[in-house]
Amino acid sequence: MAGINKINGNCPLKMGVCEDIESKETVEFTKTHVGHKIDLGRMKITREEKEDIAIKLENKIPVEAILDDIRNSVNEKLERIHLITQQDVKNIKEEYNINSDGILDANDVVSVTKWI
């Protein structure tokens, strides 16, 4: 999953919406990808998934518990959310302005140790 999304070139994938004089809208698109694949690790976490995680963080559910719960929810199909990292959670905290203070682990001894 390491690396960057850039391909050192231009992918011709594009989409545009046009509106004519009669207020009729048309969509023009080129779906060809060149120079890269659509990798699961490069996809974004959905807004709904971010909101669900933000609610859990606001309820002081430990990050490790959130990550374990998500990773254990893999059924038959692996999705982007199952590849969530602590950095993803940190970014969600920042995006939703969630204070990082609180419980660091469900186990009190581990939580206090993490604070120290």
C-alpha positions in Angstrom: 0.0 0.0 0.0 3.0 2.3 0.1 3.7 4.9 -2.5 1.9 7.8 -4.0 -1.1 8.2 -6.3 0.8 10.1 -9.0 1.7 8.3 -12.3 4.3 10.7 -13.7 1.9 11.4 -16.6 -1.7 12.3 -17.4 -4.5 9.8 -17.1 -7.2 10.7 -19.7 -10.0 9.9 -17.4 -12.4 12.9 -17.3 -16.0 13.9 -16.8 -17.7 17.0 -17.8 -21.3 18.3 -17.5 -22.5 20.7 -20.3 -25.7 22.7 -20.3 -27.1 24.0 -23.6 -29.3 27.0 -24.4 -32.5 25.0 -23.7 -31.2 24.1 -20.2 -30.6 20.6 -21.2 -27.7 18.9 -19.4 -25.4 16.3 -20.9 -22.5 14.4 -19.4 -19.4 13.7 -21.4 -16.8 11.3 -20.1 -13.8 9.2 -21.0 -13.5 6.2 -18.8 -10.1 5.0 -20.0 -7.4 4.7 -17.3 -3.8 4.8 -18.4 -0.6 4.4 -16.3 -2.3 3.2 -13.1 -4.8 0.8 -11.7 -7.8 1.5 -9.5 -6.2 0.0 -6.4 -8.3 -0.6 -3.2 -5.6 1.1 -1.1 -5.8 4.2 -3.2 -9.6 4.7 -2.7 -11.0 7.1 -0.2 -13.0 6.2 2.9 -16.7 7.1 2.3 -18.3 10.0 4.0 -20.7 7.6 5.9 -17.8 5.5 7.2 -16.0 8.7 8.3 -19.1 9.9 10.1 -19.5 6.5 11.8 -15.9 6.6 13.1 -16.3 10.2 14.2 -19.3 9.3 16.3 -17.4 6.5 17.9 -14.4 8.8 18.6 -16.8 11.4 20.1 -18.2 8.7 22.4 -14.6 8.1 23.6 -14.4 4.6 22.1 -10.7 3.7 22.0 -9.0 3.9 18.6 -7.7 0.3 18.9 -11.2 -0.9 19.6 -12.6 0.9 16.5 -9.8 -0.5 14.3 -10.3 -4.0 15.6 -14.0 -3.8 15.1 -13.6 -2.6 11.5 -10.9 -5.1 10.6 -13.0 -8.0 12.2 -16.0 -7.0 10.0 -14.5 -8.4 6.8 -16.9 -10.8 5.2 -16.5 -12.1 1.7 -15.5 -8.9 0.1 -12.5 -6.8 1.2 -13.3 -3.0 1.0 -11.3 0.1 1.6 -12.6 0.6 5.1 -11.0 -2.7 6.1 -7.6 -1.3 5.4 -8.1 1.6 7.7 -4.9 2.8 9.6 -4.3 4.9 12.7 -3.3 7.8 10.3 -6.8 7.5 8.7 -8.3 7.9 12.2 -6.1 10.8 13.0 -7.2 12.5 9.8 -10.8 11.9 10.7 -10.2 13.4 14.1 -8.8 16.5 12.5 -11.5 16.7 9.8 -14.3 16.6 12.5 -12.4 18.6 15.1 -12.5 15.9 17.7 -10.4 16.4 20.8 -7.8 13.6 21.1 -8.2 13.6 24.9 -9.9 10.6 26.4 -9.6 6.9 26.7 -6.7 5.5 24.7 -7.5 1.8 25.3 -10.4 -0.1 26.8 -8.0 -1.6 29.4 -7.4 1.0 32.0 -3.8 -0.1 32.7 -2.9 0.1 29.1 -4.7 3.4 28.7 -2.8 5.0 31.6 0.5 3.5 30.3 -0.2 5.1 26.9 -0.7 8.5 28.6 2.6 8.2 30.4 
